[in-house]
Amino acid sequence: MAHKSDFQFSIREYKPSDEHVVMSLFHDGILEHVYPAFFKAMSNPDHIGIALSISMAGYVLGGSSYFQALLFGSLWAGLIYYCCHDIYNSYMMGRLSTDMADIQASYLENPDNGFWVAEADVNGQAKVVGMVAVVGKSGEEEGERFDDLNGGVSNREFNQDTGDRGYAHMRHAVVAFAWRRRSLGSQLTRKALDFCKERGFSRLVVDLSSPQTAAISMCQKLGFVQTASHCNTHANRWFAKLATINVMQMEKLI
């Protein structure tokens, strides 16, 4: 019997018949970050101070009412949750109306792009339990990645002396919840790296939001390093500030 962490999956190219399960994986994989982002934001010392101040104001304005104190504090927590949800939901809706609207045209018809799914044997039947996509970029686009960081910072030293071979961007890396902690995320990432080697790209880039601690740790173990950090999300920039979400760009040289 294979050790849990060494479980082997079959990774193959996306087929149109995978659309329903892939869309479900994508939807759940994006929105699952809302609660971690919310709890992370609410544990921020500034937010704790604001929540206590607002609750105290409710207590005083309500004539020593604990109920009003709780109500005011809940309204603040509700605002933070809304901001977190809007950030991830906006990203999801944006992708569903662009590249994910036609995976065949967006990925499989371009030799520099790729989209793969991972299958596991479940009671003798193959079940899609993960996915990953890669988008190739030209060398001319290399400098453009740091032009829209919204006040972020980048490690430009890491991006020197790599020639003009272009790079690739890894997207939509999702593993079904029940199949995590079995190295599937690493296997999917290695598939993306192997594709980049075949296409002659100089590096693989991935964007991760700060609440995605498990994904960040996995990438670090695979040799990715952080090269930029910014708060330019697909939502209102004030929402990103209230949610205290940063986007980290991580890269691995190939």
N, C-alpha and C positions, 0 to 999 in steps of 0.2 A: 504494500500500500504506500502510495507517494506521501511524503511529508507535506503538511498543509502549505508551507511556504514554497515548496518546490512543485506545486501543482502545474501540470502542463496544459496549455490552452492551444487551440488551433486559431491562428490569425490569418485571415484571408481578405481579399479585396471586397469592398462593399458591392452588393447587388440590389437592384430595385426592389426585390422582395423583402429586403431588410428595412424598408422605409419606416414601417409602423413601429418596430421595436427600437430603431435608432432614434426616432423622434421622441419616444417615451424616455429613453435613456438620457437624451439631451435635456429634455424638460426637467426631469428629476435631478439630474446632475448639476444643473445651474441653480435651481431654486433651493437646493439643500444647503447652500452656503448662507442663506438668509439668517437662519437662527444663530449659527456660529458668529456671523458678523454682528448681529444684534447683541449677543452676550458679551462679545469683545468690546463693543462700543460702550455698553452700559457699565463695564468695569473700568473704563477710562477715568482717572482721578477727576478730570474736569467735569465729566458728565455726572459723576457721583456727587460732586459739590453742587452742581446745578439742580440735580434731582432733590437733594436735601433742602436747598434754598426754596425751591418751588413748593415742596411739601410743607415747609414751615410757613410760607406765605398763605397757603391754603388753610392751614391750621388757624392762623391769626385772623384771616378774613372771614373764616367760617365761625368765628366766636369760639375758639378752642375745640373745633370739630375735627376729630380724628378721621371721620369719613371724608371731609373736604381735603384734608391733608393727603389722604390716600388717592383721592380723585385727581388732584393736581399733579401728584407724582406719576400717576398712571397715564395722564395726558402727555407728559414729557416722554415717558417710555414708549407710548404709542407713536409719537412723532419720530423717534429714533428708529423704531421698527419699520415704519413706513419708508423712511429714507433708505434703509438697508434693502427692503423688498424692491423698491423702485429701481435701485442700481442694478440688481441682478435681473429683474424682469425686463428692464429696458434693453439690457445686453441680449437677453434671450430673444425678445421680439425683433431686435435689429438683425440678428443672425437668421432667424426664421424667414425674414423677408428678403434676405440676400443670398449668401452662399448655401444655406441649408434649404432654401426653397427648391433648389434643383441640384442635388448632390452630383448627379451624373454629369451635368454640364460644368459645374463649378470645379470638380475634382478629377473625375475619371477621363474627361476629354482633353485634359491638359497634361502632357507628359511630365511637367515639373510639379504637378500636384498629386496627392494621393489620399485615399480614404479607406480605412481598414476596420474590420470588426473582429472581435475575439469570440470564439465559440467554446463552450464547455459541454462535455457529455453529461446529460442529465437523464438518467433512466433509459439510456440507449438512444436518446435523441439529442441532436446538436441544438444548443440554445445560445443566442447572442447575449453576452454578458459584459461587453466592453467595446470601446471604439476609440479611434484616434484619426486625425487628419493632418495633412501637411500641405502648406502653400509655398511654392517656390517664389523667390524674389530676385530681381536682377541686381547686379552690382551697383547700378545707378541709384537704386532705392536705399542703399545702405545708410547714407547720412540722413535720410528723411525720417528715420525712426525716432530721432532725438529732437526733431523740430517742433513737436507738438506735445511736450511733456508737462505743460501747464505748471511750470515752476519746479519741475523735478530735477533730478541730478543724474548724470550718467558717468560711467567709467570708460572714458574714451581710450585709455591706454590699452584696454582689452581688445578694442576694435581696430587696432593698427596692424599693419604688415600682414594682412590676410589676402592680399591680391584683389582681383575684381571678379571672383567666381560667383558672386551672389551668395545668398543665404536662404534658409527656409524657416518658415514659421509654423510651429506645432499648435494645432487647435483641437478643441473638442475632445480632449482626452478624458474619458469617463469610464468608470468601472461600476457595475451594479453593486449596490450595498452589500448584498449577501456573498459577493465574491471578492471582497477586499481582503487585504493582509495575506494574499497568496502570490504576491509578486507579479500580478497581472499588469499593474501600472508600469512596472519596470520593463516588462516584456513588450508592451505597446510602445513605450518610449524608445526601446532599442530597435523596434521595427522602423520607427520614424528615422532614427539615426542611420540605419542600414540603407534606407531609401535615399537619404541625403548623400551618403558616400557614393552610391551608384550614380546619382545625378551630378556629382562633382561640386556640391555646395561646400562653402567654407565653414559654415556653422549652422547650428539649429537654435532657434530662438523660441522662447515660450513666455507668455504673460500670465502671471498668477496674482490673484488678489491676496492681500495680507491675511485674511482669515483661513486661507487654504494651507494650513501649517503642514499637513501630511504630505501634500503634493510638493511643497517647497523642500521638505526634508528629503523626499525621494529624489528630486532633481539634484540636490546637493550631493547625495551619495553616488549619483551617476556622473558626477563631474561638472555639473552646471554651476556657473557663478553668476551672481547678481551684477548686472551692468547698468541698470537704471532703475529709478523709482519715481513715480508720479501719482497724481490723484485725478488724472484725466479719464473719467469713466463715461459711460454712455448716458448718464443721468445729469441732472443739474449739479453744477460744481459745489453748491452749498450743501446738497444732499451728501456728497462724498465727504465733505468736511464734518458734517454732523455724525455721519456713520463712521468716521475715522478710518476709512478704507483707502489703502494705497495699492497701486498696481506695481508689481515688481517684474522687470524684464530680466530673465535669466538666459544665459547662452552657454553652449558647449562648442568648442572648436572641434572641427572634424579633420 
